[in-house]
Amino acid sequence: MEEDTVEEINQMEQDKSEERCQMIEQYFNEMNQEKIDYGDADDGANELAGQIPIDVLEQIRDSKSKGMFVSGWENDDEDLIPKDMSNPQEQFLTACEEGIIEEVRKQFNLDNSLICSQDSDGYSPLHRAAYNNHIEVVVYLLSKGANPMIRTNDGWTVLHSAACWVNYEVVGILLSHGVDVNAVSYGILTPLHVALDGSKDPEKQYITIKYLLDAPGIDVGIVSKGGDSALQLARRTNERIFNLFKRYNM
């Protein structure tokens, strides 16, 4: 009887963990579909509105900086299934995401077509390295011909990923390779839009936005599906960011 009880408790904990993972993955997917004002929303309001519990929201925020999203799991409609790490493409994507440069070089030398891999959400090796700020991997992939304008299923370029995670060094590298600073996602969001969408690190956000504003041809007037231009978002973000826009006569 006691053994059965232990097994029941273990099963309950496993079910709870799986439900939590599904909630996190769903929230991340919704964020990528530009439906949620990530980062600046009031936690209490989110929970009262039935969107997501505060503790899970905090787990998502902690995980954002670690780049854990979609790294070990695939979202298969309603169920999360472990990725097939025996698949060379998954191995390469994961090595890029985790910044294991020796493994990236090794796998590329065995099969250079891996550089064109994309996961089920459309993220490429370059996307994964960019959102986790693995600069050495980003530089290596670009030197081997990785396409910096490849898009995810939501229309995000690699610059969107780097800007969203306010990885300003990667942003600078991508801009130096001539990427389109005004590229829009399917939600009509530019990299500047997503850089303005709340950040845990105000200094990194400031530098990221400065790099984007320095880019030739930057257009701060592009209006998203949500009805906001980057300039309008800047006005609502904070005074320091808005003053930065004014310095550029935006």
N, C-alpha and C positions, 0 to 999 in steps of 0.2 A: 504493500500500500504506500509506504513511504517513498519507495523508488518510483512508483507511478506519479506521485505528487511532484517529485523533483523533475521528472520528464515533462510534466504538464507546465511547470513553471518555466523550464527552459524553452519550451515551445512558445509560450506566451511572450517571453522576452524576444525570441527570434521574430515572431510576428510583428511585435512592436517596432523592432529595429527595421524590418523591411518596410513597414508603413511609413516610418520616418524618412527612410531613403527615398521612397516614392514621392513624399511631400517635398523634399528638398529638390529632387530632380524636376518635379512639375513646376516649382517656383522659378527655378533657373530657366526652364524653357519659356515660361511666360515672360520673364524678364527679357530674354532674347527676342521675343516677339513684340517688344516695346509696349507691354500692357501695364507695367508696374513701375512707379517712380522709385527705383531701388536706392536705398541708402539714406535718403532724406526723410522718408515717411516716418510718422510718429508710431512707435512700436505699439503703444496702447491702442491707438486708433486702428491699426492693422488687425490686432487681435479682436477688438470689439466688432470690427466689420466682418469677422469670420474669415479673414484672408489667410492668416498663418499665425500660430502661437509664437510668443516672444522668444521662448527658448530655442525654437527651431530657426527663427529669423537670425538669432545671434550665431547659431551654428553655421548658417549659410554665410554670414558675413565673415566669420572666422575662416571658413573654407575657401572663400573667394581669394584671400591672399595666398592660399596654399595651392590654388589651382586644382582642387580635387574634382571639379565637375567633369563628368563624362570620361574620367581617366580610367576607371576600372569597371565601368558599367555601360551598357547600352540601353537606351530607352526603347523598348519594343511595345508600342502602344501603351497598355496599362501596366505592363510588368517590366521590372528591371532584370536583365539577365547578365551574368558575368561575360566579359569580353573573352574571346578566344585568343589567349596569349600564345597559342601555337601557330597562329596566323602571322606570317612575316610582316604584313601591313600593320597589324595591331602592335607588334613588337616595335616597329619603327616609329609609329605614332607615339607610343608610350615613352620610348627613349627620348624623343624630341620634347615631349611634355615634361619629362623629369630632368631634362638637361644633361643626360649622360652622353657627352660628346664622343667619347671613345666608341660607345656602342652605335651611335649614329653613324660615325665614319665607317665602322666595320660593316654594318648592314648596307649602307649605301654602296660600298665597294663590291659587295656581293650581288646587289641588284639595284642599279640606279633608278629603276622605274618606281621604286618605293617613294621617291620624292613627290610623286603625283598622287599618293594615297589620300583618301578622305574617309572619315568615319560616317556613320549613319546620319549625323547632323550636318555633314558637309565640312567639318573642320579638317584642315590639312595639317601636315607636320609643322609648317610654318606658323599657322594659327596657334597651334598648341605651344610652340616655343615662345611665340610673341606674348601670349596672355600670361605665361608664367615667367616672363622676363629673363629667359635664358639667352643672353646676348650672344655668347659664343656659338650657340646652335643656330640662332637666327642668321648670323654672318656666314656661317658655313653653308647653310641651306641656300642662301641667296647666291653665294659664290658657285654653287653647283647647279644653278638655273631654276631654283624654286620660283613659282609664279607668285609675286606679291599681291596680285590683284585677284587671286582665286577667291571665290565666294562660298559662304556657308549656305545652308538651306534657307536662312533668313536674309540672305543677301549681304552678310557682313564680310568685308574685306579683312585682310590681316591688320591693316591700320585701325579698323574699328576695334578689333580685339585689344591691340596694344593701348589705344586711347581709352577704352573703357576701363582697363586695369591701371590706367595712368602710368604706364611704363614708358617714361619719356625718352629714355635712351633708345629703346626699340623704335619709338615714334620717329626719332631723329634719323636713325639708320634707314628706315623705310622711306622717309621723305627724301633722303639723299639718293635713293634709288629711283626717284621720279614717280612714286605712286600718286594716284589722284587724291588730293587732299579733300576734294569735294564729293568723293564717291558716296552714293546714297544706298542705304539698305532698302529692302522691300517696304519698310515702314517710313521711308524717306528720312532716315536719320543719317547725318554725316558723322565722321569721327569726332568732330567738334561737339556735336549734340551729345554723344555718349560720354565724352570727357567731362561735360558739364553736369552729368546726371549723378551728382553726389559722390563723395569719395571719403574713405577713412583717413587718407593722408592729404591734407590741404596743400602741403608744399609740393608734393608730387603732382597734384592736380594743377597747381599754378604753373609749374614748369612745362607740363604736358600741353596745356592750353597755349602757353607762350610759343612753344615750338610750332604748334599748328597755325597760330596767327602769323608766324614768321614765314610760312610757306607761300611761295608765289601763287597768286590767283585765288587765295582763300576767299570763300563767299560765306559771310555770316548771316546772309538773308534767306538762305534756303529754309523753307517751311516744312516741318514734318507733318505726318498724317495727324498728329495730335494738335496741330495748329500753332506750333512754336518754332521760331527761328532761334539760332544759337545766340543771337544778340538778346532776344527776349529772355532766354534761359539765364544768360549771364546777369541780366538785371535782377533776376530773382535769386541768384546763387549767393553771392555776398559782395560787399562793397569792393574788396580787393580785386576780385575777378572782373567786376564791371569796370573798375578803373583801368585795368589792363586793356580791355577792349577800347576804352576811350583814348588810351595812349596811341593806339593804332588808328585813331580817327574812324572807328567803326560806328 
